[in-house]
């Protein structure tokens, strides 16, 4: 049981709860694709220092880090989690890597903010929730779609009685990024996307 071996945290990890101003927090971001870059931007807008990023390889991560003004590129997630200056790790990598990376961050005493899904299996998700609870670390998952303006407008319309009392709701949202038969993305692979 992977969880069982991680529940006893190394003695060097002491989680102390204290209020931290955003300017006191140092974050690392795993993933330098669209969402990883969005996390870097969001963290900076909050006043959080982005200490560095890690990508699928340092060679692929370096141009992205340079483009967004992040000076440090870690060679691996392990190197990032071992950095004592980092307080929180944002995981914005492909879905299949989330559980292993979150587990490594929590085991290293780092708080975790993970893009959805936290893991691709319910077993891994349950393990991570339990590990976060025992470690007393934050293990948060992003659900940004709830903040889309269209969703807020729909909520306001219901609250104001503009459409009457809803009895059945269904929705979808369409994107054109996989429009052509030749388009491909890892999100189309169930074993990688979940």
SVG drawing of the C-alpha trace seen along z (x, -y; Angstrom):
<svg xmlns="http://www.w3.org/2000/svg" viewBox="-41 -41 59 43">
<polyline fill="none" stroke="black" stroke-width="0.4" points="0.0,0.0 1.7,-3.2 -0.3,-5.3 0.8,-3.2 4.4,-3.8 3.9,-7.6 1.7,-8.2 4.7,-8.4 6.3,-11.6 10.1,-12.0 11.1,-13.7 12.5,-16.6 9.0,-17.6 7.2,-19.7 4.1,-21.3 3.4,-24.5 0.2,-26.3 0.6,-30.0 -0.8,-32.8 1.4,-33.6 1.0,-36.7 1.1,-35.9 4.4,-37.7 5.9,-35.2 4.9,-32.1 7.2,-30.5 5.6,-28.2 6.9,-25.7 4.8,-24.8 4.9,-21.4 4.0,-21.7 4.8,-24.5 1.9,-24.0 -1.1,-26.3 -2.4,-25.6 1.0,-25.7 1.6,-29.1 -1.8,-30.2 -0.9,-29.1 2.3,-31.1 0.3,-34.2 -2.3,-33.7 0.3,-33.2 2.1,-36.4 -1.2,-38.4 -1.7,-37.2 1.8,-38.3 3.2,-34.8 6.8,-34.2 7.2,-31.5 10.5,-29.9 10.7,-27.7 9.0,-25.3 9.6,-21.7 8.5,-20.3 8.7,-17.0 12.4,-17.8 14.6,-20.7 15.2,-21.3 11.5,-21.7 10.8,-23.7 13.7,-26.3 12.2,-28.2 8.8,-28.4 10.4,-29.5 12.3,-32.2 9.2,-33.4 7.3,-33.8 10.2,-35.2 10.8,-32.3 14.5,-32.0 14.7,-28.4 14.0,-25.2 14.2,-22.1 15.5,-18.9 12.7,-16.8 9.7,-16.9 12.0,-15.2 14.4,-18.1 11.6,-20.6 10.0,-18.8 13.5,-18.6 13.9,-22.4 13.4,-23.6 12.4,-27.1 9.2,-26.0 6.0,-26.0 3.5,-24.9 3.6,-22.9 1.1,-23.6 0.5,-20.5 -0.4,-21.4 0.9,-18.3 -1.0,-15.6 -3.7,-13.9 -1.9,-10.5 1.0,-12.1 -1.0,-14.0 -1.3,-11.3 2.4,-10.4 3.5,-14.1 1.0,-15.1 2.1,-12.1 5.8,-13.2 5.0,-16.8 2.9,-15.8 5.6,-13.3 8.1,-16.2 6.0,-18.4 4.7,-20.7 1.2,-21.9 -0.4,-20.9 -2.7,-22.8 -3.6,-20.3 -5.4,-20.8 -8.4,-18.5 -8.5,-15.6 -6.5,-14.9 -5.9,-11.4 -7.3,-9.1 -8.5,-6.4 -10.7,-6.7 -8.1,-4.6 -5.3,-7.1 -7.7,-10.0 -8.7,-8.4 -5.0,-7.7 -4.1,-11.4 -7.0,-12.7 -6.0,-10.5 -2.3,-11.4 -3.1,-15.2 -5.3,-14.7 -2.6,-12.9 0.1,-15.3 -2.0,-18.3 -1.1,-19.8 -3.4,-21.5 -4.3,-19.3 -6.5,-21.4 -8.0,-20.8 -8.8,-23.5 -12.4,-23.8 -12.1,-27.0 -15.1,-26.4 -17.4,-27.4 -16.0,-30.9 -16.7,-31.3 -18.9,-34.4 -21.5,-32.3 -21.9,-30.2 -22.2,-33.2 -24.8,-34.7 -26.8,-31.5 -26.7,-31.3 -27.8,-35.0 -30.7,-34.3 -31.9,-31.4 -31.4,-33.4 -33.3,-36.4 -36.2,-34.2 -35.6,-35.3 -36.2,-31.8 -38.7,-30.4 -37.9,-27.4 -35.4,-25.0 -36.7,-21.5 -34.0,-19.9 -30.6,-21.3 -28.2,-19.9 -25.3,-21.6 -22.3,-21.2 -19.5,-23.3 -17.9,-23.1 -14.4,-23.8 -12.9,-23.6 -9.4,-22.5 -10.2,-18.8 -12.4,-19.8 -10.5,-17.9 -10.3,-14.1 -6.5,-14.5 -6.4,-16.4 -5.0,-14.6 -4.3,-15.3 -3.3,-13.1 -6.8,-13.9 -8.2,-11.4 -6.4,-8.5 -8.4,-7.2 -5.4,-5.8 -3.7,-9.2 -6.7,-11.5 -8.8,-9.4"/>
</svg>
